[in-house]
């Protein structure tokens, strides 16, 4: 046995001798009998320690790892810091969590647990801190769902940066490791919407030693094992799914032909097209089975992104969910409400990953596109834990994942997947190699519903209706999809079913990597038919986005007409918010499609964004005047009569503005030479001249769902 192996074995044995957690009843601890029922089942030592007193209750003199969290500490597998803490505990390490430390004043929260033996870990939160703190209009949100009583003053902006710099100031020789979605999405040069600038790899600002990107269970344990042997954090350069900074001569193996070398940060600052070009490679490597190492020069150093671990197996995912979570907030929050916990406390996550590849979504950058599923046994075990909760009334709020109905789906021929770098398995068409069989998922639903104590299990996660409508060559899969659709609608909808068509314009949907709106029509007909046949009165709740790259006012105006004809008064809407490391954000910032490098228009100013968003609320009396004025301005007064039935369809005094934001994507072929030249379809976006607007021979719309101008009411 090598000397390094001997050191690891010796350290492992020492941990076994010193880190055992006291079992219930082994020593006297505070039981909090005065607490509400939800806390009374557990002793203080059933949670990971958060204070010096709790550390002492376990008989520990020093901690191995201390985790700082931007969220309240909820000991539940839906919250990253709990998963990481429990994973380290299961590996034999003494770990504590400091939730929402006060970063002002004397910094006592950063000092109270002292210096860890191995490293500090930073988990900024289950949600990106800036999305959590600000709206799409950069306004401060009134509530932080991950804080007690929704307080919004318990975390700073960019907690990864703030916490890391404080820790480095107090303990300069202790390694600091960043994790969570905030660091994952900022691992290379990225656009920051809230500061409106291009920013470096977050390690440059945080002065931390390493980033763990994606799901971090394997990395945190591997880092701890390596540091135990006496290796410096600066020498840990080969751990998969990590990022570090180093000089060119310190890159292991040097820069070789297999590495992907991006345009430098400094080059991207001076050329937006370079930033767009970079992102194509970043996304492709995030979605490959066998990724390459990525390098980017910044500040005379290189940010080195090691390829990720292989997709987690069922056994590995089960191991993460089967840890001894209490599934409750720490007792320190007694008497307080944590909104995010209230939403998910009676829900169960059944898989990770999503192969949808939506252009505005960060899941592929964080969890990857390959789905990792839990076993039925592990799922049922957690459902039984939910049933035992004192406030559980028999209704499971969600049995889902990033997408509700991707459980059990993967490539039929895995060898084909080994070489695939498509960002989506369902766009522009569903991959013929994808197994879309819903049978395994139906089996999960049936097994859960048969448990004593379950009255009903609802599906709260978003459903991909394109998977339900897909016609496979395998008739068994088609029958399972029909059965799933019927059971979903009749047994698992709590009055409202969430789906996300996102838009009605196929041109915009193509940029979003979403299916044609025609599929929504088909699915809604099925939904309405089943409701009629079963005597149900349920609603379908569609989600839509305004101001997405490529979307113009005309597209939003037509969306208003089409959704009105479907009898929707839209509630679930979102103004596009650029978040780091998505295709949509790169297109929004750079003005180019990262894959084609063709120009793309985006609404950016508050005025432009409001002009699009207002069409969601056409049904509000106070919005009517502004909408009519805007429709006249962009040359689409023909839509006024469609939105407001008592209004004439023609307005002879319409004034058309050829520079209108919502102009059509093409110009008339007979335009004068003084007008902009005609662009190819798909090149964004030239104004239509006023004569073509008035011509009855020209189609009013370039949306194929709108072209016939017929109503699509579903009776």
Helices and strands as residue ranges (DSSP letters): H 3-18, H 37-40, G 44-46, H 52-57, E 65-69, E 74-75, H 80-90, E 95-99, H 108-111, E 119-123, H 129-133, H 159-170, E 175-179, H 180-184, E 190-192, E 197-199, H 202-206, E 210-212, H 217-228, G 233-235, E 242-246, G 248-250, E 260-261, H 265-270, H 272-286, E 294-298, E 301-305, H 314-321, E 328-329, G 331-333, H 339-344, E 347-349, E 351-352, H 363-366, E 372-373, H 376-387, E 395-396, E 398-400, H 414-418, H 439-449, E 456-457, H 465-469, H 475-491, E 496-502, H 506-512, H 517-534, E 539-546, H 553-565, E 573-575, H 583-590, H 606-613, G 614-617, H 621-633, G 637-639, H 640-643, H 690-694
